[in-house]
Amino acid sequence: MYIVLDIGGTFVKYAVMDGEGHIAEKGKKPSGTDLSSFQEVLFSIVEAQNLDVIQGIAISCPGTIDTETGTVYHGGSFPFLHEVNLGRMLEERYGKPAAIENDGKCAALAELWLGSLQEAKDGVVLVLGSGVGGGIIIDRKLHRGVHLSAGEVSYVMSQVNLKTREAHHAGMDCSAVRMVQRIAELKGLADKHDGEAVFALIQRDEEAAAIFDEYCLQLAVQIYNLQYVLDPEVFAIGGGISAQPLVLERIQWALAELRAANPLLRTADPKVVSCTFRNDANLYGALYHLLQSSCACISRP
C-alpha cells in the first residue's frame, strides 16, 4: 500500500492505494497558509495511517519539480515551497521512499498508465483550469525538458504586440476559470465560479455561447500548434470543465472551423478525446511516478 498526496490550492487530497491503482481510502484537509502549517497537514495525514503496511509516499505538487532530488521550485499557489525538498523531508521523517511530480504531469501520467493514452505511443494531455497545464508523452515516457517545463502550455505566446513586445499567453486565452467568470459577470450570476450555471447558460443564451465558442477556438489554435510541433496520436482534455460533454463537442467544432478556413491545416487532423480521470487524476499519476521511481511492478489492465 502507498500514501498518495495531491497538493492543491485549497486542500491536500490524499488516498491510500495499492500498486494496481485501487483506492482503499481517501479524504482531504485544508492545505495550510505557511510552511509550518502546511507541514503539519502532511504529517497528520501520513501519521493517521498504518505505516507498517505503507511502502512509499507519492506526491503531486504545483510548481516546477526536480524529480531527481525531490525539490519544489516556485510552488504555484505555495510560494513558501520554493526550494523546499518535500521528497527528502518525508523520506527522512518516515523512512519510506518518496517521489514527487508536478500536478499537470501527474495528470498526464494517470492517462498514460490507466486512462485515455494507454494505447498511444505519443500523446498530449491538456488540463483546463486557471491556466493550461498538462504533459507530453513521447515513446510512452513523460517528456520533462531541460528546464522541467515541457507541457506548460500556459506560457505559450498566442499574440505579440511588436511595438511594446507584450504578449498574450495561452494561459489567459485558454483559461477555463476566466471563461466561466466572463460569462458569469456578463449574465449577473451571484457566484462568479459557478461552472454548472454557466454551462446551462451556454446551451440557451447566445452571448454566453459566443464567449464559449471564442474560448474553444483559442484552445483549438493551441491544439493545432502542438499537433504540428509534436504530431501526437491523441490529445486528452482534462480539468473540471472536461466533465461537460459540450466541451469536447465544441472543441471538435472549433478544429473543423479552423481547418476549413486555413488550407495549410488540412495536412493534420488532431484526434481529441476526454481524459479518463478528473478529480483523482493527480493521485493516480503521482502513484505511477512513485512506482516507476521505485522500479516496482506496474500493473496495466
N, C-alpha and C positions, 0 to 999 in steps of 0.2 A: 504494500500500500504506500501511497505517496500523498503528501500535503501539497496542494496547489493553491497559490495566492495570485489573485488578479487585482492589481492596484489601480483603482480608478479615481477620478477627481473627487468623488463624494464618499465612496465606500471602498473598502477592501473586501472583495468577494473571495470566498475560499471553498475548497472542496477536498474531500478525501477520496482518492481514485485509485483503481488498480492499473496494472500495466496494459490492459486492453481498453482503457478509457471508460470503464464503468464507474459511475459516481455513487459512492456509498453514503455520503453526507455532504451537504453544502449549506452555506449561510453567508452573511455579510456583516461587517461592522464599519462604523464611521472611520474615515481614513486618518483623522488627526490633523492638526494645524501646524505642527512644527516637528523637527526630527525626533525629539524626545517622546511626544505623544504618539507619533507615527510608529516608532519602535515598539512602544508598549502595546499598540494594537496588534502588530505582527507577533510579538511574543505571546500575547494572550491567546491568539488563535492557535499557534503551534502547541503551546503547553496544555491546551484543553484536549489534545489528542493522546492516544496511547502510543507513546514514542517507541515502545518496544517493537511495534509492528511496522513502523514507518521506515522506509528505505531511502527516502530522499525528499527534498523540498524544491518545488518548481515555482518560478516567479515570472509573472507578466507585469511589465512596468512601462510607463510612458518615458520618453526621452531617448537619447542616444545611448545604446547599451554596448559596452565592450564585453562580449560573451566569453572571451578568453579569461578575463580577470574577474568578471562579476561586477564591474564598476558602472555606475549610472552617471551620465553627463547631461546637464541641463534639467532633466526630470519633468519636462512639460508643466503640468499644474503644480508640481512639487519642487520649486527651486532649491529648497533646503536639501534635496537629494543629490545636488551637483557634486560629483567626485566622491560620493559615498559608495563603498563597496558592500552592497547588500548581500551578494552571494557569500563573500568571506565571513561577513558578520554572522549570518545564520549558520554557516558550516562550523565556525568556531564555537558558537554558543551551544549547538545541539549535537555536534559530532556526526552529522549526516551530510552526504553530498548535496550541494545546492546548485541550481542553474537558473540564470535569469536571461530574459529576452525581451525586446521591445514589444509593446502590445499589438501594434499593427502587424508585425512579423509573426507574432503568435497566432493571429487570426489566419494568416496565410499557411502556417504550419498545420493548423487544425484541418483546413481544407485539403491539404496535401495528404495528411495521414488518413482521415476517415470521412472526408467530405467531397466536394464537387471537383477536386483536382486529383482524385485517386487514380484515374486512368490517363492523366495528362503527363507528358514529359516536361512541357514548358507551359507556364500559366502565370496570370497576374490576378491578385486579389486586391480589390479596392474597397476600403471600409469608409462609408459615408457618415460623417458626423460633423463636428465643429469645423473640421477640415477634411482632407482625404489622406488617410493612411493606408497601410496595406503592405504587401510584399510581392517580390518577384521570385518565381520558381524557374530555375534553369536546370535541365537534366535531372529533375526530381530533387534538387537541392535548393535551399534558400540562398538567394544572392544578396549579400550584405553590402558589398562595395568597399572601396579603400577607406572612405570616411564613415562607414557604417550607416549610410543614408539612402541606400538603394530602396526604392519603393515609396519614398516620401514625396508623393505627388503634390502635396500642398505647396511645395516650394517651386514647382514648375511655373515659369512665366507664361501667361496667356496673351499678354499685350504689353508693349513698352512705349512710353512717351519718349520719342527720340530727342526732344528738346530738354526735358528735365531728367531723363534717364529713369524715371519712376516706372515701376511695373505693376500690373495686375497679376495676381497669382492664382493658380488653380484652387488653392486652399480657401480663397474667398469666393471665387466664381462658382465653385462646386461644393460649397458648404451647405449641407442639409439643414443645419441649425439656422443659418442665415436665411435660407429659403423659407423655412417654416415661420420665422419671425417676420419676414417681409409680408407674407400673406396674412398672418395674424394681426399685424399692425394695420394693414390696408382695410381689413374687414372688421376691425374693432373688437377682436376677441380679448377677453379679460386675461386669459393665460396665453402669453406670447410663445410658450413652448408646447402647446397642446397639439401634437402631431396628428392625433386621431381626428380632432375637429378640423384641422387644416386639410387633411385628405378628403374628408367629407365635403368640404367646400370645393376642392379641386374638381370633384366629379359633377358639380352642378353650377358652379359660378365661373363665368368666362374670364374675369380678371384674375382670379386665383389660378385657373387653368393656364392662362398665358404666362404667369410667373413660373409655374412649374415646368411648362414646356421650354422656357428660356433656360431654366436650370438643367434640364435633360440635354439640351443642345450643347451647353457648355461642357457637360460631362462627356457627351459623345465626341466632342473635339479632342479631349484628352485621351479617350479610348483609341481614336484613330491615330493620334500621335504615338502612343505606346505600341500600337499594332505595327506601325512602320519601323519603329526603333527596335523592338524586341521580337515581333512576329510570333506571339504566343499562340498556342492552340485554343485557349479559352480565357475569358475574363470572368471572375466570380465577384458578384456585387454583394457586399455585406453592410453592416451598420444597422441601426434601429429602423430606418425607413425601408430597408430591403424586405421587411415583412409585408409591406403593402404590394399586392400583385401589380398595381398600376405602375410601380417604379420600373420594373423590368419591361413592361409593355411600352412605356413611353421612351425608355432608352432605345429600344429597338426601333421605334418610330423616328427618333432623332437621328440615329445612324443612317436610316434609309433616306431621310431628308438631306443630310449632308452628302450622301453618296450620289443622290440624283442631281444635286446642284454643282458637284465638283467631279468632273470626269476623271481626274487623277486618282481619286479614291476608289475607282472601280477595280483596281488591281488587288484590293484587300477586302475581306468580309469578316469583321470581328465576330467571334462567337461569344455571346454574353449569357451567363446563367446567374441564378441566385446562389449565394453561399448556403451551405447546409446548416452551419452553426451560426447563431446570432449572439444571444446574451452569454452563452457559455463558450464561445469560440476561443477566448484567451486562455481559459482553463485547459482546454484540450491541447492547444498549441504549446503552452508552457510545459505541460507534461511530456509531450512528444519531444520537445527540445531537451528536457532533462534525460529522457530515455536514450536519446541519441548521444548526449554528452557522456552518459554512463556506459555506453556501448552495451546497453541492455537489449533484450529481445523485444522488437517492435511488432506488435500484433496488427494484422490487417484482415479485414473481412474476406 
